[in-house]
Amino acid sequence: MISSVRGPVLAIGLDHAVVEVGGVGLAVHATPGTLATLRRGEEARLATALVVREDSLTLYGFADAEASGLFGLLQTVTGVGPRLALSILAVLEPEALCRALSEGDTAALKRVPGVGLKSAERLVLELRDKVASVARVPVGVGATAAAPSGRDHVVEALVGLGFPAKQAEQAVDAVLSETDGASGSGNGSANGSAGQVDTAATLRIALSRLGKAR
């Protein structure tokens, strides 16, 4: 079992990064939020989970052991495979996911593409009492907001994908400016709350716009 990888980042794609370990480039699938913390050419360390199938070996990477633990826990639920588990973690950060499961917040879980009401209810039913074993902070206790560095992470990810730094900064700032103005609408936005940046959503929107501009 490969529980972690460490080495220079050779490339960053839309859904994976290539990390060199012992002279071998390993493709590590990850969420946009995790990819946003990586920079091409710099060393990275990711907690990983290896999913073995008859015809494939797929490595999934996470920023920390908590996310990796949740990835495995999610797959214990009927109907949840590695792809859906990764999608859930792409939409909900570990702390938000743990809170949604413990509080029975099916509305938050339904924000994930592919998760309907029945799936959300099943996730809550089967994992409500299990998330505490992998949660980094006590579930149900408000945590101090992280420093607003998400914007820089998204810019770095876009630069790693080959976009000019100035162009990346302008695209991210435009997305954040627009979504901040719409954050009171109740719909999913790149700014989940004041001072915080939803790196995954911001990266997706910025990539879409930059791709059209090319």
N, C-alpha and C positions, 0 to 999 in steps of 0.2 A: 504493500500500500504506500503510495506517495502522499505524505501528509503536508509537505511544503516544498517550495522550490525557491532558490535564490540565485540571482545572476543578472547580468546586463540585459536590458530590454532591447531586442533586435528590431522589433517592429510592433506597431499597434494597429489593429484593424477595428472594424465596427463592433465586433462581438468577441474578439480574442486578442491576445498579445503573444508574441514569441519571446520566450525567455531562454537565454543560453545557459545550460547547466552542464558542466564538464565537457564542453565542446559540442554539445548537442542542443539544437534549437527546439524547445518544447512549445507546442501550441497550447495555450491555456485559455479556455473560454471563461469570460467574466462579464459582469454587469457593466453598463456604461459608467456607473459611479466608481467602480473599482478601476476601470481603464483610465478614468480621468485623473487618477492619482499617479499614474505612471508616466515616465518620460523616456523616449527613445534614447538609448546610449547610456542611461543611468542604471545603477543596480537596483533591483527590486526584490522584495521577499514577499511571497504570497502563501497563505494557507491554501492547501489544495485537497481535492477529493477526486479520486480516480473511479470512473464509472466503466465497468467492464461489460461488454456485450459480445455475442458470438462473433460478430463481424467488425468490432471496433473497440478501441481503448480511448476514452475521451477524458481529458483532464480539465477540471474546473477550478478556477482560482478565486480567492477572496482576500479582502484587505486584512481580515483577522480571523482568529479561531471561532469567534462567536458566529460570524456569518457562515463559516464552513459547517459548524454544528447545526445551524438552522437549516442549511441546505440538505443535510442528511435527514434531519427530523421531518422536514416537509415531505420527503419521499416515503415516509412510513404510512402516509395517508393514501387510501385507495384512489387510484386515478391520477396521482401526482408523480410525474416522472422528472428526470433531471432538467429538461427544458422548461417545464412549467415552474419548477422550484426556482430556477434561476430567474425566470420572469417575475415571480413574486418578489424576490430580493432586489430586482431592478426597480420595481415600483415602490416598495416599502423598505426603508432602511431597517436593520436588525431591531433597533429599539422600537420603531413604529410598528413593526410586524409583531413583536412580542406583546406590545400593548394592545394591538387590535385583537390578537388571539385571546389574551387573558380577559379582555373586557367584552368579548363577543361582538366586536365592531365589524359586522359583515359588510357594511357600506364601504369601509376602507379596503377590505379584501376584494370586493367586486370591482375595484379600480383596475385590477390586474386583468389584462386581456386573456380570455379563456377561463376565467373564474366567474361562475354565475352564483345565484343565491344558494342553490343546493350544495355546490362545491364549497362555498364560503362557510356555510353552516357545518359541513362535515369537517372542515379544517378546524373550526372552533371547537366542535364536539370532541375531536380526537386529540387536539394539541393544547387545549386550554390549561390542563394541569401539568403539561410537560415542558412548556417553554421556560419555566423558571430554572430548569437544569442547565440551560445554555445561555440565559440572559446575562449580559454583563452588568446591568444595573437592575435593582429590584423592580419587578413589573408592577405597574400601577403607581409608581412614585415618579413625580415630575423630575426630569433631569435638566441640568443647566445647559442652555443652548451652546452648541459648538461655535468656535470662532468662525466668522463669515469668510472662510477661505475657499468656498466652493467655486466662486467665480474664477479664481486663479487656477484651480484644478481643471476646470473645463477648458480654459485657454490653453493650458499646457497640453491637454489631450489633443486639441485641434492642431497645435503646432507639431505634436508627435505624429499626427496623421499627414503632415506635409503642407499645412496651410501657413501662409506668412503670419508672423506674430501680430502685426498691426491689423490685418484682416480678421484674424481670430478674435482679437480683443473687441473690435467694432461689432462683430456679429454677436458675441456673447453679451456685450453691453446693451445692444438693441433688443435682444430677447428678454433680458432681465428688466429693462425699462418698460417694455410692453406688458409683460406678465405681472409686474408689480402693480401696474395700474389696474389690472383685471383680477387681482388676487382676492378682491372682496366678492367676486361673483359666485364663489362656492365651487367652481369647476376646477379641475386639476390644473395647476399653474406651475411655472418654473420656480416661483418663489412661494414655498409652502407657508411661510410666516415671516414676519419682519426680521431682517438680519440673517435669514437662513436661505441657502440656495439649494434647490433640488438639482443636484449635478446631473443625474440621469436624464431628467426631462429637458434641462437646458442644453445638454450635449446633443440630444436627439433633434431638437428644433434648430439649433445652430448648424448642425451637420446638413440638415435638409435644405436650409437656405444657402449655405455655402456651396452645396452640390449643384443647386440650380444656377448659381452665379458662374460656375465654371464653364 
